Amino acid sequence: MTGVNSQTTDTASTGVYDYIIVGAGSAGCVLANRLTASGGYKVLLLEAGGRDISPWIHVPLGYAKLFTNRNVNWMYETEPEPELNGRRIFQPRGKVLGGSSSINGLVYIRGQKQDFDTWRQLGNEGWSFDDVLPYFRRAEDQQHGADEFHGAGGPLSVSDQREPHPLCDAFIQAGVETGIPHNDDFNGASQEGMGYFQTTSRNGRRCSTAVGYLNPAKSRKNLAIETKAHATRVLFSGSVANGVEYAQNGILKHADAAKEVILCGGAINSPQLLELSGVGDGDRLKSHGIPVLHHLPGVGENLQDHLQVRMILECSQPVTLNDQYRSLFGRIGIGVRYALHRKGPLAVSAGYAASFFKTRQELETPDVEVHFLVFSTDKMGQALHSRSGFTASVCQLRPESRGSVHTRSADAFAPPAIQANYLSTETDRQTNVAGLKILRNILNAEAMAPYLAREVEPGPDVVSDEDWLSYCRGAASTIYHPSCTCAMGTDAMAVVSGRLKVAGVDGLRVVDGSVMPRLVSGNSNAAIVMIAEKAADMIMTDA
């Protein structure tokens, strides 16, 4: 059912724009640039957070300083997770210009060709790998130049790690010894293999979408950027979205959209804003006292996220970041080296080396990703261990578990209820266990022998599948890729069409990671940038 009455607001309008973009994150900054480039459209970009002025945003390893910084991070957490011993899992999300691209680990992974071909097979015309590859290439400024798979000269800088590390070299060689091939390009012809991650950085500095896309567009007269502007609802005239209400500095305001409202809040904030605006499951909205504009039951459903399970190892040589960071002189040296050369630990992404492998030989493509780091800590964002240590974590690439994100009430400032339902299927449980066993095998290969003193977590007493699963339940956490809560598709649970238009209403699109029908097999930021690049073309074509 679709509402027919116009919504009203007694707040003063702050202007009329062709397009209003809600959320200046990974996708929103891309759209702000592309939609204003011709000068023909007037665009308002709303961001609930502030400007990206923290120096830690621009230092690659600075992400560790942003995990618990409420100035730039929504700092969400899930509801108690039934399969993870009832633990609440921390869900950091960017609340700043650049969004999560300003606080993430900088890893550049697109996913597998088959991911996008599956999107097309689900009925989403124009989203096969051959369809989206030109947008990956258009976005990219690849350090090694353009080729069949990569682009050069785009806004998003993609670079190699600034320098190799002996521990990473040993890990890569150890994987090769176990039968996993070496791979210099996880975003090329094949994802499978051992190698170094590439990063969204330029000369040792983070290249967020705020840096790569928004900064070049800021001076355009047809782009208005409002920070500290928390969207409270989309406004409608009948079933046509025609504005956004938002709170800024304690004052409720609204802006009018002549063409479209575009939600770019991400997999957590976009479904919440849709529900607050009366678009979602009718019974759920009524239970919160929210007038139902359009019954759309898929809003907030189909949440998918990548789980990670970390192994922590003690190193027998003082070559880890733990060793360098332990002394005052070591910390000074790290800072000086970065300041002078943009090298050293501060220039490293959240994954240094990587492995993509199959847990079952019959699989066509890898189903597990490993992030390898040359430091260890009890929890990301906390103090490093005093002992020499390093970390390797398993991430199941294609989880079957499905969760949800829903508003708790009609209060736009209350955090939504996030239920990921990690490890809720047998495939997910078996894949995580198998991945950890393969990872242990890699870590115990000959090449790692000079560096491996002992396995600290989970430790040698964890042997059986039951032991491993118990460890997963107690230690697993997110690797920060929530997606799919406003999924594109053609079935009854689809929220947006293949052109990313919200079903049942007009003048409203969603452009962010929430529109993925299936989570990509890898870190999600590169795919979100691609989605926004493609959406920009669709929006301008439809205009």
C-alpha positions in Angstrom: 0.0 0.0 0.0 1.3 3.5 -0.8 0.4 6.6 1.1 -1.4 9.4 -0.8 -1.2 12.2 1.7 1.6 14.8 1.5 3.9 14.9 4.5 4.3 18.3 6.1 7.0 19.9 8.1 6.9 23.2 10.0 10.7 23.7 9.5 12.1 26.3 7.2 13.5 25.2 3.9 17.2 25.7 3.5 16.9 25.6 -0.3 15.9 23.7 -3.4 18.3 21.4 -5.1 18.1 19.0 -8.0 19.6 16.2 -5.9 19.9 15.7 -2.2 22.5 13.1 -1.2 22.1 11.7 2.4 25.5 10.5 3.6 29.0 11.7 2.5 30.5 8.3 2.8 32.2 6.0 0.3 29.3 6.3 -2.2 28.0 9.8 -1.3 31.3 11.5 -2.1 31.5 9.7 -5.5 28.0 10.9 -6.4 28.7 14.5 -5.2 31.6 14.7 -7.6 30.0 13.0 -10.6 26.6 14.7 -10.4 28.1 18.2 -10.1 30.9 17.8 -12.7 28.8 19.2 -15.6 27.7 22.2 -13.7 24.1 21.5 -14.8 22.7 20.2 -11.5 22.5 21.7 -8.0 23.4 19.2 -5.3 23.2 19.1 -1.6 25.3 16.7 0.3 24.3 16.0 3.9 26.7 14.3 6.4 25.8 13.5 10.0 29.5 13.7 11.0 32.0 16.4 10.7 34.9 17.2 8.4 37.8 14.8 8.0 40.3 17.0 9.9 41.7 14.4 12.3 45.3 13.6 11.3 44.7 10.0 12.2 42.3 9.7 9.3 45.0 10.4 6.8 47.7 8.1 8.3 47.0 4.6 7.1 47.6 2.8 10.5 45.6 5.6 12.1 42.5 3.5 11.7 43.4 1.9 15.0 43.0 5.3 16.7 39.5 5.7 15.2 37.9 2.6 16.5 36.6 4.2 19.6 36.5 7.9 18.5 32.8 9.0 18.6 33.7 12.1 16.7 34.2 10.1 13.5 32.6 6.7 14.3 28.9 5.7 14.9 30.3 2.9 17.1 27.3 0.6 16.7 27.1 -2.9 18.1 24.9 -5.8 17.4 22.2 -7.3 19.5 23.4 -10.4 21.5 24.5 -12.9 18.8 22.9 -16.4 19.6 25.7 -18.4 17.9 28.5 -16.3 19.5 27.8 -17.0 23.1 25.3 -14.1 23.3 28.1 -11.6 22.8 27.4 -8.1 21.2 29.7 -7.5 18.3 31.1 -4.1 17.8 30.2 -2.5 14.5 32.3 0.6 13.7 30.9 2.8 10.9 32.3 6.1 9.6 30.6 9.3 10.7 32.7 11.9 8.9 33.3 13.1 5.4 34.4 10.0 3.5 32.4 7.8 5.8 33.9 4.4 6.4 36.4 5.0 3.6 37.9 7.5 6.1 38.3 5.1 9.0 38.6 1.6 7.3 41.7 -0.5 6.8 42.4 0.8 3.3 42.4 -2.7 1.7 41.5 -2.7 -2.0 39.8 -5.9 -3.0 36.9 -5.9 -5.5 35.5 -9.4 -5.1 35.3 -12.2 -7.6 34.0 -12.1 -11.2 31.4 -14.7 -10.1 30.0 -12.4 -7.5 28.8 -9.9 -10.0 27.7 -12.5 -12.5 25.5 -13.9 -9.7 24.0 -10.4 -9.2 23.0 -10.5 -12.9 21.6 -14.0 -12.6 19.4 -12.8 -9.8 17.6 -10.5 -12.3 19.7 -7.4 -11.9 20.3 -6.3 -15.5 23.5 -4.4 -16.0 25.4 -5.8 -13.0 27.4 -8.7 -14.4 31.2 -8.5 -14.1 31.6 -7.4 -17.7 29.0 -4.6 -16.9 30.7 -3.3 -13.8 34.4 -3.7 -14.7 34.4 -0.4 -16.7 33.3 1.4 -13.5 36.0 -0.3 -11.4 38.5 0.9 -14.0 37.0 4.4 -14.2 37.4 4.9 -10.4 40.9 3.6 -10.2 44.3 5.2 -10.4 46.4 2.0 -10.3 50.0 2.4 -9.4 51.0 0.0 -12.1 49.0 1.7 -14.8 46.0 0.6 -16.9 45.5 -2.8 -18.3 42.6 -5.2 -19.0 41.5 -5.2 -15.4 42.8 -1.8 -14.0 42.4 1.9 -14.7 44.8 4.8 -14.4 44.0 8.4 -13.7 40.8 7.9 -11.7 40.0 9.6 -8.4 40.8 6.5 -6.2 44.5 5.9 -5.8 45.4 2.2 -5.5 48.9 1.4 -4.4 51.2 -1.4 -3.4 52.3 -1.6 0.2 55.1 0.9 0.7 57.7 -1.8 1.5 57.8 -5.5 2.1 58.2 -7.1 5.6 60.2 -10.3 6.4 57.2 -11.7 8.3 54.9 -11.1 5.4 57.4 -12.6 3.0 57.7 -15.7 5.2 53.9 -16.0 5.4 53.5 -15.8 1.6 56.2 -18.4 1.1 54.7 -20.6 3.7 51.4 -20.6 1.8 53.2 -21.5 -1.4 54.8 -24.4 0.4 51.4 -25.7 1.3 50.2 -25.6 -2.3 48.6 -22.2 -2.6 49.9 -20.2 -5.6 51.6 -16.9 -5.4 49.5 -14.0 -6.7 50.6 -10.5 -7.4 47.1 -9.2 -8.2 44.1 -10.3 -6.3 42.0 -8.0 -8.5 43.2 -9.5 -11.8 42.5 -12.7 -13.6 42.2 -14.8 -10.4 41.8 -14.0 -6.8 43.3 -17.2 -5.4 46.8 -17.1 -3.9 49.3 -15.6 -1.5 50.6 -12.0 -1.8 50.5 -8.5 -0.5 47.3 -6.4 -0.4 47.0 -3.3 -2.4 45.7 -0.2 -0.6 43.6 2.9 -1.2 46.5 5.2 -0.5 48.7 7.7 -2.3 52.3 8.2 -1.3 51.7 6.7 2.1 48.5 8.8 2.8 44.9 7.5 2.9 42.9 8.1 -0.3 39.4 8.1 1.1 36.5 9.1 -1.2 36.5 12.4 0.6 40.1 12.9 -0.6 39.8 11.4 -4.0 36.3 12.5 -5.0 35.0 15.2 -2.8 38.0 17.5 -2.3 38.3 18.2 -6.1 34.5 19.1 -6.2 34.3 21.2 -3.0 34.8 24.5 -4.8 32.0 24.0 -7.3 29.3 26.5 -6.9 26.6 23.9 -7.6 27.6 21.7 -4.6 26.6 22.5 -1.1 28.0 20.4 1.8 26.4 20.4 5.2 28.2 18.6 8.0 26.8 17.8 11.4 23.5 17.4 9.5 21.6 14.3 10.8 18.8 13.2 8.5 15.7 12.4 10.4 13.3 11.4 7.5 12.8 11.7 3.8 9.8 13.9 2.9 7.2 13.0 0.4 4.5 14.6 -1.7 2.1 11.6 -2.1 4.4 8.8 -3.1 7.1 11.1 -4.5 10.2 11.9 -2.5 10.7 15.7 -2.6 13.0 16.6 0.3 14.9 15.6 3.5 14.3 16.7 7.0 17.5 17.0 9.1 18.8 18.2 12.4 21.8 20.5 12.5 23.2 22.3 15.6 20.0 21.5 17.5 17.8 23.0 14.8 15.4 21.0 12.7 15.6 22.0 9.0 14.5 20.7 5.6 15.8 20.9 2.1 13.7 20.3 -1.1 14.7 18.1 -4.0 13.4 18.9 -7.5 14.6 15.6 -9.0 15.7 12.9 -6.5 16.7 12.1 -3.0 19.6 9.6 -2.8 20.3 7.7 0.3 24.0 6.8 0.8 24.0 6.0 4.5 25.3 2.5 4.2 23.9 -0.9 5.2 23.0 0.3 8.7 21.8 3.9 8.3 19.9 3.7 4.9 17.3 1.1 6.0 16.8 2.9 9.3 16.1 6.2 7.4 13.7 4.4 5.1 11.8 3.0 8.0 11.7 6.4 9.8 10.3 7.8 6.6 7.4 5.3 6.4 9.0 2.9 3.9 9.3 -0.7 5.3 7.3 -3.5 6.7 3.9 -2.0 7.6 3.4 -3.9 10.8 6.8 -3.1 12.1 6.4 0.6 11.3 3.0 0.7 13.0 4.4 -0.9 16.1 6.8 2.1 16.4 4.1 4.6 15.7 5.5 5.5 12.3 2.8 6.3 9.6 3.1 3.8 6.7 3.8 5.4 3.4 4.7 2.2 1.5 4.7 -1.4 2.7 8.1 -2.8 1.6 9.0 -5.8 3.8 12.6 -6.3 2.5 13.8 -3.0 4.1 16.4 -3.9 6.7 16.3 -7.6 5.9 19.0 -9.8 4.3 21.9 -8.3 6.3 25.2 -10.0 5.4 28.5 -9.4 7.0 32.0 -11.0 7.0 33.0 -12.6 10.2 36.7 -12.8 11.2 38.4 -15.3 13.6 41.9 -14.3 14.6 44.8 -16.4 15.4 47.5 -14.7 17.6 51.1 -15.9 17.4 54.2 -15.1 19.4 57.2 -14.2 17.3 60.7 -15.5 18.0 62.4 -12.5 16.5 62.0 -8.8 17.4 60.6 -7.8 14.0 57.0 -7.0 14.8 55.3 -3.6 15.5 54.9 -4.7 19.1 58.7 -4.7 19.4 59.1 -1.3 17.7 56.3 0.3 19.7 57.5 -1.0 23.1 60.1 1.8 23.7 59.8 5.5 23.5 62.8 5.6 21.1 61.0 3.0 18.9 57.8 5.1 18.8 59.8 8.2 17.9 61.6 6.3 15.2 58.3 5.2 13.7 57.0 8.7 13.6 60.1 10.2 12.2 60.3 7.6 9.4 56.8 8.2 8.4 57.2 12.0 8.5 60.3 11.9 6.4 59.6 9.0 4.0 56.0 8.0 4.4 57.2 4.5 5.2 57.2 2.2 8.2 54.4 0.8 10.3 52.2 3.9 10.0 52.0 3.5 6.3 50.5 -0.1 6.5 46.9 -1.0 5.9 44.7 -3.2 8.1 45.8 -6.2 6.1 49.5 -6.4 5.1 49.8 -9.7 3.4 46.9 -11.9 2.3 45.8 -15.4 1.3 42.7 -16.4 -0.6 42.1 -20.2 -0.7 39.4 -22.9 -1.0 38.4 -25.0 2.0 37.0 -27.6 -0.4 38.6 -28.7 -3.7 35.3 -28.8 -5.5 34.8 -25.1 -5.1 35.4 -22.9 -8.2 36.8 -20.0 -6.4 38.3 -19.2 -2.9 35.8 -19.2 0.0 38.2 -17.8 2.6 40.4 -14.7 2.9 43.2 -14.3 5.4 44.4 -10.9 6.7 48.0 -11.1 8.0 49.3 -8.4 10.3 52.7 -7.8 11.9 51.3 -6.9 15.3 49.1 -8.4 18.0 46.5 -7.1 20.4 43.6 -8.4 22.4 41.1 -6.4 20.4 41.5 -4.0 17.5 42.0 -0.5 18.7 43.5 -1.6 22.0 47.1 -1.6 23.2 49.6 -3.9 21.5 50.8 -6.9 23.5 54.1 -6.4 25.3 55.5 -9.6 23.8 56.6 -9.9 20.2 53.5 -10.9 18.2 51.7 -11.1 14.9 48.1 -11.9 13.8 46.4 -13.8 11.1 42.6 -14.0 10.7 40.2 -16.1 8.7 37.2 -14.5 6.9 34.6 -16.6 5.2 33.9 -14.9 1.9 30.4 -16.0 1.1 28.5 -16.4 4.4 25.0 -18.0 4.3 23.9 -16.4 7.6 21.4 -13.6 7.2 20.4 -10.9 9.7 18.6 -7.6 9.8 18.8 -3.9 10.7 15.7 -2.1 11.9 14.9 1.1 13.7 14.1 0.6 17.4 11.5 3.4 17.5 10.4 6.6 15.7 13.4 8.3 17.3 15.9 9.1 14.5 18.7 9.5 17.0 18.4 6.1 18.6 20.9 3.5 17.2 19.1 0.8 15.1 18.8 -2.8 16.2 21.5 -4.9 14.3 21.2 -8.6 14.3 23.8 -10.3 12.2 23.1 -13.9 13.1 26.7 -14.9 12.5 27.4 -18.7 12.2 23.7 -19.5 12.0 24.2 -22.1 9.2 26.1 -25.3 9.2 28.1 -24.2 6.1 29.3 -21.1 7.9 30.3 -23.1 10.9 32.2 -25.7 8.8 33.9 -23.1 6.6 35.3 -21.2 9.5 36.6 -24.3 11.2 38.1 -25.6 7.9 39.7 -22.2 7.2 41.3 -22.0 10.6 42.8 -25.5 10.2 44.3 -24.5 6.8 45.6 -21.3 8.3 47.3 -23.2 11.1 48.9 -25.5 8.5 50.3 -22.4 6.7 51.6 -20.9 9.9 53.4 -24.2 10.7 55.0 -24.5 7.3 58.8 -24.4 7.0 59.1 -20.8 5.9 57.5 -19.6 9.1 59.8 -21.7 11.4 62.3 -18.9 11.9 59.6 -16.6 13.3 57.0 -18.8 15.0 57.7 -19.2 18.7 54.2 -20.5 19.7 50.5 -20.2 18.9 49.0 -18.1 21.6 45.4 -18.2 20.5 43.6 -20.5 20.2 46.6 -22.5 21.3 47.7 -26.2 20.8 44.9 -27.6 23.0 42.4 -26.7 20.2 42.5 -29.7 17.9 39.0 -31.1 17.2 36.4 -29.5 15.0 34.3 -29.0 18.2 37.3 -27.2 19.8 37.7 -24.9 16.8 34.0 -24.1 16.7 33.9 -23.3 20.4 36.9 -21.0 19.8 35.0 -19.3 17.0 32.0 -18.7 19.2 34.1 -17.1 21.9 36.5 -15.1 19.8 35.0 -14.2 16.4 34.1 -10.6 15.5 33.1 -8.7 12.4 35.6 -7.7 9.7 33.4 -4.6 9.1 31.6 -5.3 5.8 27.8 -5.1 6.6 25.8 -5.1 3.4 22.6 -6.1 1.5 19.9 -4.5 3.7 18.3 -2.7 0.8 19.0 -5.4 -1.7 18.4 -4.9 -5.4 16.3 -7.5 -7.2 13.0 -8.5 -8.7 11.4 -10.6 -5.9 9.1 -9.6 -3.1 11.9 -8.9 -0.7 13.8 -6.6 -3.1 14.1 -3.0 -1.9 15.5 -1.3 -5.0 15.5 -2.1 -8.7 18.5 -2.7 -10.9 18.6 1.1 -11.4 18.7 1.4 -7.5 15.2 3.1 -7.4 13.2 2.3 -4.2 10.2 0.1 -5.1 6.8 1.6 -4.8 7.8 5.3 -4.6 9.3 7.8 -6.9 12.2 10.2 -6.7 14.1 8.0 -4.2 17.2 5.8 -4.7 19.6 4.0 -2.5 23.3 4.0 -3.5 25.6 2.2 -1.1 26.6 -1.2 0.1 23.1 -1.9 1.2 21.9 -2.5 -2.4 24.2 -5.5 -2.9 22.0 -8.6 -3.3 24.9 -10.8 -2.2 28.0 -9.7 -0.3 31.1 -9.6 -2.5 33.9 -12.1 -1.9 36.3 -9.7 -0.2 36.6 -6.3 1.4 33.6 -4.3 0.3 34.8 -0.7 -0.1 36.0 -1.0 -3.7 32.7 -2.5 -4.8 30.7 0.3 -3.1 32.8 2.9 -5.0 32.0 1.0 -8.2 28.3 1.0 -7.3 28.3 4.8 -6.9 30.2 5.3 -10.2 27.6 3.2 -12.0 24.7 4.9 -10.2 26.0 8.3 -11.3 25.7 7.3 -14.9 22.2 5.9 -14.3 21.0 9.0 -12.5 22.2 11.4 -15.2 20.8 9.2 -17.9 17.4 9.1 -16.2 17.6 12.9 -15.7 
